Amino acid sequence: MDNLKNLGYEGTFSFGSPAQEMKVIFDTGSAWAWLFSEKCKPGNCPLKNKKFAETKSSTFSTNEKGGQFL
């Protein structure tokens, strides 16, 4: 886990099936961990962060009540 100038923390998790390893940003003010999606529009997601490929995961399902789209 990396400390981002005491503003937040970044770490690595695996998501989906087959597993996709990527970095997430931990929101220290909540129980959320942020993950960037392949659906993120250019300019809204950092270029250095890999995007989760929902279309490549056989176990992905959309939770309409969770998350947020940028």
FENWOTA-V674250 format. One record per residue. RES is the residue in three letters. SS is DSSP state (h for helix, s for strand, l for the rest). NEAR is the number of other ideal C-beta (glycine too) atoms within 12 Angstrom. Layout:
RES;SS;NEAR, RES;SS;NEAR
//
This chain:
MET;l;15, ASP;s;15, ASN;s;13, LEU;l;18, LYS;l;8, ASN;l;8, LEU;l;13, GLY;l;21, TYR;s;20, GLU;s;25, GLY;s;19, THR;s;20, PHE;s;20, SER;s;18, PHE;s;26, GLY;l;23, SER;l;14, PRO;l;13, ALA;l;16, GLN;s;27, GLU;s;16, MET;s;28, LYS;s;28, VAL;s;28, ILE;s;28, PHE;s;23, ASP;l;17, THR;l;17, GLY;l;11, SER;l;10, ALA;l;9, TRP;l;15, ALA;s;24, TRP;s;30, LEU;l;36, PHE;l;31, SER;s;29, GLU;l;23, LYS;l;20, CYS;l;23, LYS;l;12, PRO;l;12, GLY;l;8, ASN;l;15, CYS;l;23, PRO;l;18, LEU;l;11, LYS;l;11, ASN;l;20, LYS;l;22, LYS;l;27, PHE;s;30, ALA;l;23, GLU;h;24, THR;h;14, LYS;h;17, SER;l;21, SER;l;13, THR;l;14, PHE;l;20, SER;l;12, THR;l;13, ASN;l;9, GLU;l;8, LYS;l;6, GLY;l;13, GLY;l;19, GLN;l;16, PHE;l;15, LEU;l;16
//
